Structures are given as structure tokens and as C-alpha cells.
């Protein structure tokens, strides 16, 4: 593995394989969006709790990750001055990730590598649709996205903990991927980032669309630093193949130009619904099924790993901890206009997606309950509103600093996964 004396890292793609400082790499990772109780991704720091201000959260988590064998985390946004200004905030507000990245590197001892995500302006994926591609406003917005990613690479590309950058997450709609300009745009961005941060990699985290994206775009993605990623929830706890034909289909789609595959999201909720439709904890049988689901899917990745004879370079389990802000009743979500800033109800609500999801042990797609760790209830009596008359949040206006981080509780399927990570 990478020598503790190393002060830099160089990542190389060779067909389906990825190496770091000439060592083969397989990601035993987690998707990381540790939004604390009382906040959501719509308000500063816009889902990025890896900045210095929120060190209490990431220090809590890095210690747990390292002891449990995690070697990669994938984030969804990296806060920068562009986002702060666009939201009407001073560009001088904290958006410094140096302390976090140095802690991830840990002087080269059991490093936790980082795939730094970047959120599009206002999550405006419409700027990539073929029907509106040439609109002047969309051309300008895409230029701003490229500028943001260039700044990201300039700022953090030299840090040894950085594996690379997730240029965008889940924007591969059918209207986008049917346009070759979509891929030539991203290939140009990838080439540009390669010049700015040589030795670092880039990817697009795609919705699993049955290889439509790869079939449409693989010929255009020629940048030497690019690998494909899928957010995939295939298979169920009874399927010994885990992701069924995902890997064989991927290798067929990329046979003419091989590139590695990472599963930047995979997993299942640790929740179910009762007879009244409320989200509740699983029973013992469902928990056992979830453990089986996790073990089977991870084995499927390992069996198809690229440092053997496959195409998979590992994955990032979705996700590290619950996202309680996704549990708010419809219309009152934290990121809706009628909800107070930095506030959620704290009450799990099924939300709009209340249909049966037979592939999951709990039978429902509860986005708030995917965490390897559950967030323990907060004693609201110990908190005061950020704004007078407003909602309670994770920020203490009296000390002008965060409240202590949430208490986490490890779930049985997490313990099973961590055991596999450490083997």
C-alpha cells in the first residue's frame, strides 16, 4: 500500500484497473453527506460539512471510518466562493477543506481517500438537456460549472488524500445522453482538470439506466483520467449475484474502450413501514435480510474486482448516516419555501415515494433511512432557535458555533460490512 512517507499521490487508470502510487486500489467506501439534525442541504454550508467550521462532525466520522476499514469517501458538494456568492453570502465565509483533507491523509497511515463532489448551481441539471443546449443562459451556466470545477482542482488537487472529483451527480437523463455534446463537454472538462491536477481522477456519478449512458457516451469519454460511476440499487437479498448482470453488461458496453467502474452509491434502507404507513425500524427478520443483502452485494463487487479479472474498482455505500431532513412531510421539507431555514420536523414521514420496493428488505425506498449509522434523537430542550421565533437547528447562536455533533448508533448491517472491509 501507499508508503506513509509519501507526500503526494498519483492515480493511474490502465484499462479496468486503477492504481495509486503504483498500488492496485479497490474502494471500500461510503457516500458521505453527514447533514446534522436540524439542517438540510439547502442552507449554508449546502450539504458540505467537511469545512473547518464543522470539524466536530468530520473528526467524529473519520475516527469511526478508519477503525472500521473504510478507505474512501465520496461527497456530494464541495463548498466554494462561487456557491456562497450565488446564495447571497459573503465569499469570505468558511469554505476551507485543508484541515479535513490532511486528517483524511493521516500522514499516509491508513489514509481515507476522497472523491470530492461538486453540486451544480441550484442543482440545475436542465442546462445539460439537448433540447435547450444552445440557449445562451445554459451556455453561460455550463461555463460557470467548468470554472467551479477548475477552481476545485486548483484548490485541492495537490492534496494527497484527494483521489479526484465527481464532476456531477445523477444528471444522465435520456434527453441529455442522446446528445453527443453532453459527453464532449464533460470530456473537455475532464481533460482540463487533468492538466490542472495531474495524477487525479474524475468521474460522473450516473443513475443506473441499464448501460444506456455508457453505450451512448463511452466513445466520447477519451480523457485518460476518467472512469465511469453508477449509483446502483439492483438485486435483492435473495440474489446471490448481488447486482445481477451489471458487471457483464458494463464490460460488454466498454469492450471497445475499457474504463474502470465504481459504484458510487449502493445499499438499502434500514427501515420499513407499519400498517398506518409510518416509517418504523425493521424487525429481526428484515434486519437479517439486510445483512444478507449487504454481504451479497459486496461479495459481487469483490468477485468482479478489477485487480483480478473484472472491471469494478469498488464502491461507496449509500450512506454513512441517516439524512433526517428528507423525512419532513411533503411541502414542508427543509429545502421548501414554506419551511424555516435550517429546520426540519424531526418526525419521519413516508413522503411521496410510498410504493412497495420489493428489492429492499424493508420493502420501501425511505431515503432518510439508508444510513449505516442511525442518528439518535436530539434533546430539543437543550437548544434555542437560530433566529428568534424560528426552528431549532444544529447551530448555537449563543456561542456562534455548532452544537455538539449528533450521537450515532451503528446498525447491524454496518457491522457486517465493516467486518468485510477489514478482511
N, C-alpha and C positions, 0 to 999 in steps of 0.2 A: 504494500500500500504506500501512499504518498509519505515521503520521509518527513518526520517532524521538523527537520532542519530547513525544509523548503520554505521559501518566502513568496513564491508565485506558483500558479497552476496553469498548465497548458492542456486544453482539451482537444482531442483529435477524433474525427469521425473517419472510419475505414469500413466501407460497405455498411453492414448492420451493427458494427461494433463501435463503442465509444471508450476511449481511454483518457485518464487524467495523469499527466506526468508519466506516460507510458504504461500505467497500470490499468487493466480492464476495470470497467465500472458498471455496477448494477445498482439501481436506485432502490433503496429500502426507505421510501419517503412518505411524507404526509402533505396534504394540501393544508395550507396554513392561513387562516383568517380568524384570529383569536379576538373577535369583537366582544368586549365585555358586557355584562349585564347592564342594561340601561342605555346602550348605544346602538348604532347601526352604521352601515357603510355610506349613508347619505350625508353624514356630517363629519367635520374635521375630527380625525385625520383620514377620513374617506376609506375606511377599512384597513389602513396601513398602521398597525400597532407595533412596527419594528423600528420606530424612531426613538431617539433618546428619551423623550418625554415619557414614553410608556415602557421604559426598561424593566419595570417591575413585572410586567406581563411576559416579555420575551425571556427574561432571566429565569422566571419560573419554568417556562416551557423548554428552553434549551437544556436545562439540567435534566428534565424528565426524558427528553429525546435522546440525549447522549447515553444515559444509563440503560435505555431500552433498545439501543442498536439502530436508531434512526440515523441515516446518513445524508438525507436530502429533505429540504422543504421547498414547496412551490407556493409562492404568494400570488395574490390577485391584483395588487396595486402597489406601486412604489411612489409614495407622495413626493411631488416636486413643486417648484415655484410656479410652474405653469398652472397646475391644478389649484394652488392656493389663490392665485390672482384671478383665475376664471371664476372661482367661487366668491370673490369679493373680499378675500382675506389678504393681509399683508404678506408679501413674498418672503419676509424675514421670519415668519413663523417656522417652528421646528420642522425640518424635513431632512434631518441628518441621520444617516444609517450606518455611519462608520463604527460606532460602538457595537452595534448589533452584529455587523459583519465580522469584526475582529473576534467577538465572542463565539460566533459560529466556527471560525477558523481554529480557535483554541490553540494557537501556536503550532498548528499542524498535527496535534494529537487528537485522534478521533474527531476529525472535522465533520461538521454538518454543512454540506454544500447548499447553495441557494439558487433556485431558478426564480429570478426576480420578475414578477408580473407587472403589467402596465395597463391601467384602465383607460379605455378610450374616453375622450371628452364627453362627459354626460352620458357615457355608455351608448354613444350614437353610432350603432352598427349600420344604420341606413346609409351612411356615406360610402359603404362598400358595395351597395347593390348596383347591379348592372343597369337597371332602368334609370338611375339617377347619377351614373358615374361621372358624366361630363358637366354636371351643374357646377357653376363657379364656386358656390358655397362649399360643396363637397370636395372639390379640388383643394380649396384652402384648408379645410379641416384635415384632409389626409396629409397635407404638408405639415400641419401642426403635430399630427401623430408622429410623423417621421422625426420632426425636430425634438419632440419629447423623448423618443427612444434614443436618438443620438446623444442628448444630454444625459440620459440614464447611463449609457455606455461610457461616456466620458467621465462621469462622476464616480462610477462604482466598478467599471470593468477591470481595473487593476488589482482589485482585492482578491486574495487567493481563495476565499470562501465562495466566490461567485462562479457558478457553473455557466450561467448565461442568462438569457432573457426570454420570457414568454411575451411575444410581441402583441398578442391579442388572445382573448378567451371566448370561444363559442360564437364566432361570427360567420361560420361557414354555412349560411343559408343556401338553399338551392339557387336563388336569384344571384347570389354572389359567386358561387363556384362555377356557374355556367358562363362566366365571363373571364377569359384568359387574362385580362388586365388586372383582375383581383390578385392573381398569382404573380404576375410580373412585377406588380407594385411591391408585394411582400418580399420577393426575391431581391429586388433592388435595395429594400431596407436591410435585409439580411447581409448583403454584400457590403453595404455601407458600415454596418455595425462590426463586421469582420475586420475592416480596415481600422476602425477606431479602437476596438477591443480584441486584438488578435489573440487566439487561443481560448476564446469564449464562444459558447454555442447559442443558437436561437431556435425557437420553435413557435408554432401556432397550436394552441390547445383547442381541438375541434370536438364538436358534438359527434358522437358515433353515428354516422349516417350510412353504415353498410359499405364503406370504402368509396362512396361517391366522391368525396373530397380528394382522396388520394388518386383515384382514377382520373379525375379532371385535372389535377394540378401537379402530379409528380414530375411530368416532363418539363415543367416551367421552373421548378424549385431546384436550381442548379448550384446554389451557394454552398460552398464547402463546409460551412458552419451550421447548416440547417438539418434538423431532424423532425420527424412527424410526431405529433402527440394526439391522443384521443382521450376524451372523457367518456368512459365506457361502463355501462351497468348491465352488461349481458349476463345470461346464465342465472342459475338459482342454486339453492343449497343442495339439491339432489343431483346436480350435473357435475360429474367427475371431471369434465373438461373445462369447468370454470367459464371461460369466455367463449365457449363453443368453437366456431370456426374463425374467430377473429384473426389469429396469427397466420393461419394458412391463407386466408383471403388477403391479408395485408402483403404477404410475401409474393403472392401472385400479382397483386397490383403494382408492386415495386420491383419486379424481377428485372426490368429493363434499366433501372437506376436505383440501386439499393441505398436505403437510408434507414437508420435505426427508428424504432418505435418505442415511445414511452406512454404509459397510461397515466396521464396527469390527473385523472380522477377515476377512482373505482371504490366500491363499497356499498353499504346498505344501511338504512336507518335502524337505530336501536329502539324502535317504538312500534306501537300498534294502536288500534282504536277500540274503544269499548262499544257496547250496544247503543249508547247515546251519541256516538260519533266523536267522542272526546279522545284526544291523544293520551295514551297511558303507557306505562312501562310494559315490557314483554313478560310473558310467563316463562317458566323454566324450560319448557319445550322449545319455545321460539328463540330463547337465548342460545340453547344448544344448537339449533338450526343456524343461527347467525354465526356461531363459532365455526360450524362446518362450512358455511358459505365463504367465510374469510380464508380459512385454511385451503379450501379447494381452489379458490381464485388465485391465491398467492402461489400455490404449487404449480398452477397452469402457467403463470408468468415465469417461474423458475425453470420449468421444463422447456420453455421456449426462449431461454435467455441467449443473448447474442454472443456471450463469451463461450458458448458451447456450439450449438448448431442452429440457433434460431435467430429471431430479429428483435427480441424485446430487451430493452435496457432497464427494465424495472418500472416502478410506478410510484404514485403519490396517493395514499389512501385519503378518500374524502370522508371525514376530515378530522383534524386534530381535536377540536372541541365543538360542542353544540353551538348553533347560531340562534339564540333565543329570539332575536329581533325578527326572524322570519315567522314567528309564531303568532304575531298580532292578528286580530280579526281583520277581515277584508275591509279596506277603506281607511283603516286606522293604523296601517303599518308605519314603522318609524320613518320610512322614506316617502310617505304621502303628505300632501299639503296640509291635511287636517290634523296631522299628528304633530305634537310639540317637538322641537329639535332635541336630539339625544334622549329619546324616550321610547319605551315600549311598555306594554301592559304587564309583561312577565307571566302571562297566562297562555298556555299552549292552546292553540286553536287549529282545527284541521285545515282551514284556509280553502282556497278554490280547488285544490287537487285532492279530492276526497274519494277518488275511484280506487278500486282494488288494483294492486300491483302484485301479481302472483309471483313474480320473480324474487320478491323480497320475503324474508322470513316473517316479518311483521305485517305483510300484505299491503302496506301503504307507503306512499312516497312523501314522507314527512321531512322536508328539507331542514327543519330546525333540529332534528334528532339524529343526524348522521355521525355525531362526534364519537371518537374513541374515548373521550372523557366527557362526562356529564358535568354541567355547571351547577353547583349547589345553590339553593335559594339564598337570596340576599336578605339580610335583616334591614328592612326599609326604615326602621326606627333610628338607625344609625346614620342616615343620610338626609341631606337637605337638598332642595331643588337647585339646579344650576342657576336658573332665573327665578326670581320671586314669583310664586304662583304657578310655576311650570312643573315639569315632571322631574322625577329623580333620575339621576344618571350616574356614570362612573367617575365624574369629576367633582372634587370637593371645592366649592367656591371659597370656603373659609381659608384653606391653605393654598389655594390656586395650584392644586396638584391632583393626581389621580387618587381615588380611594385605593385601599389595598386590593391586589388582584383577586379575582374570583377563586373560590376553592373548587378544585376539580376532583372528580371521583372516577377512577379508572373502571371501564366496563370489561366484562369477561372476554369479549371478542378482541379487545385491545391487548389484554394479557396474552392471548393465544397468538396474535400477530407478532407481538414483541418477542415472544419466545422463538418464533421462526426467524425474525430479523437477526437474532443473536446466535443462531446456529452456524 
